[in-house]
Amino acid sequence: MKDPREFVASHVGAIPRSGIREFFAIAATMEDAISLGIGEPDFVTPWHIREAAIFALEKGKTSYTDNLGLRRLRGEISKYVAKNFGVEYDPVSEIMVGVGVSEVFDCAIRAIVNPGDKIMYHEPCFVSYSPSVRLCHGIPVAVRTRGEDGFSFNMDEVRKSWEPGCKAIVINFPTNPTGGVADAERLKELAEFAAEKDMLVITDEIYSELTYDGGHVSIASFDGMKDRCVFLHGFSKAFAMTGFRIGYACAPKAVIEAMMKVHQYAIMCAPIVSQEAAVEALANGRESMEKMREQYRRRRDYIVGRFNGMGLDCHCPKGTFYAFPSVKRFGMSSMDFAKKILEDSKVAVVPGSAFGESGEGYVRASFSTSYENLVEAADRMEAAISKW
Amino acid sequence: MEKLLRLMLDGEALSTEQMGRILGYTREELDAELKKMYDEGILLGWRPVINPDVEDSTVHAAIELRINPERDGGFDRLAQRISRFDQVDSCYLMSGAYDLLLFVKAKSLRGVASFVYEKLATIGGVTSTATHFFLKTYKQQGFLIQKDVNGGDRLFYSP
């Protein structure tokens, strides 16, 4: 009989396994370790949203829904996106609800990528972009973003990285892991470039509500861009609903139609209880969301100040709940830094290299943890570093 | 001042020094802001929130009072007089079936009872009392007694 490994498809086998989970498995066994490695809100979902989920169960809402999601939820999403992002989508044909942005992103990629198609994305970035493209036999093309640009993209870099065959560009502002944002001017340039090269733009705006200094702008809101954009958003970050697993895509009808084929044969539909909770979040969740954002902003100001104070050069993230300080001055890889700081201070941060080669030299420290934890973590790190 | 109040109301367990750091105030500026809030009667006090169920030596009760309003000042004189008793934690003028709602505490059931029949009921103008003893606390001043299980299954790392 064949070695079971030989049953694995070669393009799946070729995707490297992340070393981060093992690293954090070690960290999790340490007593008193503080994790700044968490990529989700530390808040529990606001009660009124949880209660709506319970009520849905009480009413016996336990069935499948339309593949695209509850019509009522799509209606609320349509209103929410129009009001907050300035783009109008038809709830019947231009919106699809899925199991988190991760799933709707995967659907978008599977819906558009032919083998050999190239997909641009900026890096450091969320861990799934490049693997999703490769799982579709596509070719990921990374565009580096840099600390000196506040981890926004640099158009010269975008132009330089472009190759014939690039079909789409993936953007994620505010960005996990860097907290970088892109202002209207830059996005406009990118929109023009996408039009010039006739590329689709997949814009993952999951952190858009967690923007601290000035409003968020969606590239989909520019003239003519709606037909060129797949707008992705969800409930996990703004409403602290990660475990509910609800994300959505807004896109031209033909793209939604294609995405729905992928979604319906893989998933069927997002869980109805979670969809009911999402309706409540959009209807009544703004106040609790703003309260959480205010707490993140305070924590950000604190931790960024502490990092810079201890000699970790750290730009001020304008969105998300991640700080991305540089560890270059220690002359070690970001993985070695993460291991050493864990050993010496029992504080776990994520090596920047986990988010692509361009993340080397940085670490991601999530401030989605209590203020007390941040104070303790910063004190411990400072004490450890001062001895190096 | 509004920022400082909001920070205090959010209920994160912060020292004044930490609050100052978050808001960008020096210690002196923060003290001055707090003093101003005391002076203007916005901030009344500062005390820990205790779970009433663990205070073995204290009994809590809510008391509904009906009182006669007076020509000058309505309910104010009697309400203020009643509020001054140490046993009274809070006192509110209410709409509806009764006039004053008191939250009181005493060292024993008998302590609450004697406060009602010796003090409250004997005040001229008090026409009736109804005393309700607390049996169990579920939420105290915004704090849940049974906290959300936030973290049990939470991952130590997530991307």
HADDOCK unambig.tbl for C-alpha pairs under 7 A between the chains (distance, minus, plus):
assign (segid A and resid 24 and name CA) (segid B and resid 156 and name CA) 6.68 0.50 0.50
assign (segid A and resid 24 and name CA) (segid B and resid 157 and name CA) 6.19 0.50 0.50
assign (segid A and resid 28 and name CA) (segid B and resid 156 and name CA) 6.02 0.50 0.50
assign (segid A and resid 35 and name CA) (segid B and resid 156 and name CA) 6.19 0.50 0.50
assign (segid A and resid 37 and name CA) (segid B and resid 156 and name CA) 6.77 0.50 0.50
assign (segid A and resid 37 and name CA) (segid B and resid 157 and name CA) 4.85 0.50 0.50
assign (segid A and resid 37 and name CA) (segid B and resid 158 and name CA) 6.60 0.50 0.50
assign (segid A and resid 38 and name CA) (segid B and resid 156 and name CA) 6.35 0.50 0.50
assign (segid A and resid 38 and name CA) (segid B and resid 157 and name CA) 4.74 0.50 0.50
assign (segid A and resid 38 and name CA) (segid B and resid 158 and name CA) 4.99 0.50 0.50
assign (segid A and resid 39 and name CA) (segid B and resid 158 and name CA) 4.84 0.50 0.50
assign (segid A and resid 39 and name CA) (segid B and resid 159 and name CA) 5.14 0.50 0.50
assign (segid A and resid 44 and name CA) (segid B and resid 150 and name CA) 6.32 0.50 0.50
assign (segid A and resid 127 and name CA) (segid B and resid 159 and name CA) 6.85 0.50 0.50
assign (segid A and resid 298 and name CA) (segid B and resid 22 and name CA) 6.14 0.50 0.50
assign (segid A and resid 302 and name CA) (segid B and resid 22 and name CA) 6.38 0.50 0.50
